[in-house]
C-alpha cells in the first residue's frame, strides 16, 4: 500500500472546504497546502477554517510558495465567474509540475474550447509533465457516467433529456439577487453572469454526449427562462409575486437524421421552494432523466442525508452541507489516483463503458 496522496486545496471556499473536511477523514489523503484568496484566511490553520481540530497546514495567499511543495495533486476549487478567468492560473499550476483536478467546466475541453487554449493546455502539461482532469457531479457523474450508461439498454435512441432541480432556499440572499432572483423577469434576463456560468457547464455536457454517443450535431441551441412566482415568498429573502423565483438554463443538441426534436437536452432549474418546481417534478427529485427510444426510460435521482429521515444537511465542522455538494467534490477526489498514474496531458472523462451509439462500428 502506498503512502497517502499529498494534496493541495486551491481555494478553500465552499467546495474547497468540503474537500478539506473529507480528506481529513480519510487515511488515503493528506492535505499539505491550502491556497487562500482572501487575506482574512492568511495564516489560519486549515482545520480551524472549517471548524475542526488543527491539521498543521496553514492557509496562504502565496501560490508560488505552495508550488514549491511536494504534492501528488492540486484540487482546484476557485470561484467560477463564467468567463474562464481561471485559465491562466490552472496553466501555471500545470507548468509547475502539479497534477490538477477541478469541478470547474473544463471536462473534455478539447471538444468545445478554442484551439489556442487547447494548445496552451497541452503545452503546460508537457512542460510540467502533469495531468489535468475535470469532473464532478455535473459535468461528469450524472450526465456522463450515469445518464449515458442507461442508453446501453436501448436498441435505438430518439431523445435524451436531463433536468436538474436545485432548490436555492437555503442559499445566501446576496448571490441569489446578483443573478436575478427577486427581480422582474425583463430585468433578470439582462444579467449575463448566470447565463455564462450555466452555458459553460452545459456546453461541456452536450459536447461530451456527442462524443460518447458517436453522433454529429447539426446545431446546438441554448435558451434561458426567468419564471415569476405567483405568490410572495419569504425565504431566503422577500420575493414579491411577479418577480423571478425560478431560473431555467437549457442547451440542446440536434441531429436532423434522427428527428426534428433535440437528441440531447440538459436543463438547470434554479428555484426557490417546491412551489416553483417545473411541471411533472415531485419535491426531492434532484435529477429527472428521460430517454425516448426502444425501450424508453425515465429515471429520478434524489440526494439526501439519509433515506430514513428528513434532514437536509450534513454537519461537517462549522459547515452545514447539502448532499449534492459532497457529490460534486467527491468525483474529483476519487479521480486523484487515476490522474496521478496517467501520462502527462489533459485526461478524457470517465465515459460509461457500454452505451448506445448511433453506429457502433465507429
Buried (B, 14 or more C-beta within 10 A) or exposed (E): EEEBBBBBBBBBBBBBBBBBBBBBEEEEBBBBBBBBBEEEBEEBBBBBBBEBEEBEBBBBBEBEEBBEEEBBBBBBBBEBEBEBEBBEBBBBBBBBBBBBBBBBBBBBBBBBBEEEBBEBBBEBBEBBEBBBBBBBBBBBBBBBBBBBBBBEBBEEBBBBBBBBBBBBBEBEBEEBBEBBBBBBBEEBBEBEBBBBBBBBBBBBBBBBBBBBBBBEBEEBEBEBBBBBBEEEBEEBBEBBEEBBBBBBBBBBBBBEEBEEEBBBBBBBBBBBBEEBBBEEBEEBBBBBBBBBBEEEBEBEBEBBBEEEEEEBEBEBBEBEBBBBBBBBBBBBBEBBBBBBEBEBBBBBBBBBEEBBBBEEEE
